Amino acid sequence: MSTSKKKWYKKWWVWVIIAVVAVGLGNGLGDSEDSEDTASSSQATKETVDQPKENVSKTNVEEPKEEADTAPKVEKAKKEPKKEEPKKEVKKSTISMAEFDSIENGMTMAEVNKIIGGKGSLLSSAGSGTYETKIYQWDGDAGWGANANVTFQNGKVMAKAQFGLDK
C-alpha cells in the first residue's frame, strides 16, 4: 500500500489562494488613477517628512513683507443698493370645460388661443414643414391637476384631451 502524495500545485487550496491573490492584484492595478494620486501624495508627504524642521517652517509659512505705503489710498465709491422692482405676475391662461368643448377639429392655433384667452405651454413637437405635430397644454381652472391638451397637426387641431375640468 503505497500512498502517492499529490504534488503541491495539484491541491485545490493552492489554486484558491492563487485566485484570491490574482483578484486582489487585479483590483489594485485597475484603479490606476487612484494609485497615481496616492503615489504622488505619499511621495510629497515623504519629502516633507524628510526635510529638516527649519526648512519646513520656512517653506510653508510666508512672513509678511513690509513695504512703504507710497500709493495713495483711493476709497471706493459706495454703491447704492439696487431697488428691486415689483415682479410682474404673469397670469397664465386657464381653460374651463365650456372653452374646451368649443374647440373643434380643424381650428387654427389663433382661434384656439382666442377661445381660451391666452397661449398654452408647448409640451411636444415632432416633424417639420407640412408634417409638423405640436401638443400644447393649458392648466384647468377647476383646481390642482386639471388640464387640457390640444394636438395640432400642420397648424390645425387634430385631437384634444382633458383631465379634471369641471362641467
Secondary structure, DSSP 8 states (H G I E B T S, - for coil): -------GGGSHHHHHHHHHHHHHHHHHHH-HHHHHHHHHHHHHHHHHHHS-HHHHHHHH----------S----------------------EE-HHHHHH--TT-BHHHHHHHHTS--EEEEEE--GGG-EEEEEEEETTSTT-EEEEEEETTEEEEEEEES---
